[in-house]
Amino acid sequence: MIAPGADDVQRIAEATRAGFPAPFAGLAADVRIVVEDWPDDALLEEMDIPSAYELTGLYDGLALTQRDPSQPEPPSTVTLFRRPILDEWAERGDVAFDALVAHVTVHEFAHHFGWSDDDIAAIDEWWT
């Protein structure tokens, strides 16, 4: 079996975003989705994360709830880290790859909408 590639992760993430209900679909439209194999060491150090396997996704941008409508903001980015996602998928063994990528994608977009990790965990048992 060949491990899913970056194109597979990108396709699943884009399909996940395309399935967001209103008003979230419109609010997510301008966010870039990027797939990388690994987070870089500088990012892990900045976030105080000891292992690259612990970071499956990242939202980079100012949450919609923190933006000043009179000030233009650069596009936000959701980055998905393929190898840590693959590792979690293999380790869990109880979830489809598409479902895991979709959950990571939704989690990162939730930060775009202004939700904290605690907010997400309160409504999504997946993250607890």
Kinemage of the C-alpha trace (Angstrom):
@kinemage 1
@onewidth
@group {chain A} dominant
@subgroup {mainchain}
@vectorlist {calphas} color= white
{ca met a 1} P 0.000 0.000 0.000
{ca ile a 2} L 1.291 3.443 -0.915
{ca ala a 3} L 0.882 6.183 1.692
{ca pro a 4} L -1.390 9.063 0.685
{ca gly a 5} L 0.581 11.945 -0.811
{ca ala a 6} L 0.369 15.706 -0.466
{ca asp a 7} L -2.087 15.889 -3.376
{ca asp a 8} L -4.414 13.492 -1.553
{ca val a 9} L -4.291 15.590 1.628
{ca gln a 10} L -4.892 18.770 -0.402
{ca arg a 11} L -7.879 17.220 -2.194
{ca ile a 12} L -9.466 16.066 1.082
{ca ala a 13} L -8.885 19.438 2.760
{ca glu a 14} L -10.386 21.334 -0.190
{ca ala a 15} L -13.400 18.998 -0.241
{ca thr a 16} L -13.838 19.508 3.497
{ca arg a 17} L -13.845 23.291 3.085
{ca ala a 18} L -16.252 23.016 0.132
{ca gly a 19} L -18.643 21.193 2.446
{ca phe a 20} L -18.747 23.894 5.124
{ca pro a 21} L -22.289 25.188 5.674
{ca ala a 22} L -23.201 28.865 5.391
{ca pro a 23} L -21.943 31.216 6.723
{ca phe a 24} L -18.693 29.326 7.307
{ca ala a 25} L -18.169 28.477 3.631
{ca gly a 26} L -17.991 32.124 2.642
{ca leu a 27} L -15.802 33.028 5.599
{ca ala a 28} L -13.346 30.257 4.705
{ca ala a 29} L -13.141 30.940 0.973
{ca asp a 30} L -10.053 33.178 1.023
{ca val a 31} L -7.953 31.026 3.352
{ca arg a 32} L -5.046 29.293 1.626
{ca ile a 33} L -4.601 25.568 2.285
{ca val a 34} L -1.012 24.348 2.172
{ca val a 35} L 0.264 20.800 2.665
{ca glu a 36} L 3.801 20.199 3.886
{ca asp a 37} L 5.422 16.955 4.934
{ca trp a 38} L 6.741 18.253 8.280
{ca pro a 39} L 6.680 21.377 10.443
{ca asp a 40} L 10.115 22.975 10.511
{ca asp a 41} L 12.312 23.018 13.602
{ca ala a 42} L 11.969 26.780 14.113
{ca leu a 43} L 8.177 26.493 14.242
{ca leu a 44} L 8.331 23.613 16.707
{ca glu a 45} L 10.717 25.575 18.907
{ca glu a 46} L 8.553 28.712 18.716
{ca met a 47} L 5.474 26.697 19.712
{ca asp a 48} L 7.397 24.717 22.360
{ca ile a 49} L 6.425 21.410 20.741
{ca pro a 50} L 9.047 18.721 21.394
{ca ser a 51} L 8.244 16.432 18.462
{ca ala a 52} L 7.171 17.096 14.872
{ca tyr a 53} L 4.758 14.167 15.228
{ca glu a 54} L 2.682 16.242 17.650
{ca leu a 55} L 1.712 18.932 15.126
{ca thr a 56} L -0.723 17.840 12.423
{ca gly a 57} L -1.963 21.286 11.412
{ca leu a 58} L -1.527 24.994 11.940
{ca tyr a 59} L -3.611 28.122 11.386
{ca asp a 60} L -1.553 31.189 10.511
{ca gly a 61} L -3.446 34.445 10.448
{ca leu a 62} L -5.591 36.738 12.495
{ca ala a 63} L -8.883 35.168 13.582
{ca leu a 64} L -11.992 36.778 12.124
{ca thr a 65} L -13.103 37.742 15.648
{ca gln a 66} L -9.907 39.787 16.120
{ca arg a 67} L -9.880 41.643 12.809
{ca asp a 68} L -10.582 45.311 12.323
{ca pro a 69} L -12.885 45.566 9.303
{ca ser a 70} L -11.296 48.890 8.333
{ca gln a 71} L -7.830 47.324 8.079
{ca pro a 72} L -6.940 44.929 5.269
{ca glu a 73} L -5.425 41.639 6.418
{ca pro a 74} L -3.099 39.404 4.443
{ca pro a 75} L -4.630 36.047 3.515
{ca ser a 76} L -4.677 33.473 6.287
{ca thr a 77} L -3.234 30.000 5.785
{ca val a 78} L -4.142 26.555 7.054
{ca thr a 79} L -1.134 24.244 6.850
{ca leu a 80} L -1.573 20.501 7.139
{ca phe a 81} L 1.468 18.369 7.973
{ca arg a 82} L 1.195 15.125 6.023
{ca arg a 83} L 3.691 12.925 7.867
{ca pro a 84} L 2.350 13.607 11.391
{ca ile a 85} L -1.180 13.010 10.044
{ca leu a 86} L -0.047 9.722 8.521
{ca asp a 87} L 1.562 8.715 11.795
{ca glu a 88} L -1.576 9.483 13.798
{ca trp a 89} L -3.674 7.593 11.250
{ca ala a 90} L -1.450 4.518 11.511
{ca glu a 91} L -1.260 4.735 15.305
{ca arg a 92} L -5.026 5.125 15.775
{ca gly a 93} L -6.020 2.407 13.352
{ca asp a 94} L -9.701 3.188 13.982
{ca val a 95} L -10.353 6.084 11.614
{ca ala a 96} L -10.356 6.532 7.861
{ca phe a 97} L -7.589 8.708 6.468
{ca asp a 98} L -10.113 11.070 4.845
{ca ala a 99} L -11.895 11.509 8.176
{ca leu a 100} L -8.668 12.334 10.001
{ca val a 101} L -7.608 14.907 7.402
{ca ala a 102} L -11.110 16.410 7.516
{ca his a 103} L -10.967 16.697 11.319
{ca val a 104} L -7.566 18.395 11.248
{ca thr a 105} L -8.822 20.746 8.523
{ca val a 106} L -11.958 21.663 10.473
{ca his a 107} L -9.901 22.190 13.633
{ca glu a 108} L -7.576 24.656 11.899
{ca phe a 109} L -10.441 26.519 10.230
{ca ala a 110} L -12.120 26.786 13.639
{ca his a 111} L -9.146 28.926 14.703
{ca his a 112} L -9.801 31.134 11.657
{ca phe a 113} L -13.362 31.591 12.923
{ca gly a 114} L -12.010 32.617 16.337
{ca trp a 115} L -12.339 29.418 18.364
{ca ser a 116} L -9.675 28.389 20.865
{ca asp a 117} L -8.491 24.800 21.360
{ca asp a 118} L -10.592 24.698 24.535
{ca asp a 119} L -13.681 25.893 22.617
{ca ile a 120} L -13.138 23.173 20.012
{ca ala a 121} L -12.576 20.464 22.622
{ca ala a 122} L -15.796 21.467 24.417
{ca ile a 123} L -17.890 20.506 21.384
{ca asp a 124} L -15.729 17.898 19.647
{ca glu a 125} L -14.743 14.831 21.669
{ca trp a 126} L -12.176 13.954 18.981
{ca trp a 127} L -9.765 16.527 20.453
{ca thr a 128} L -10.065 15.563 24.114
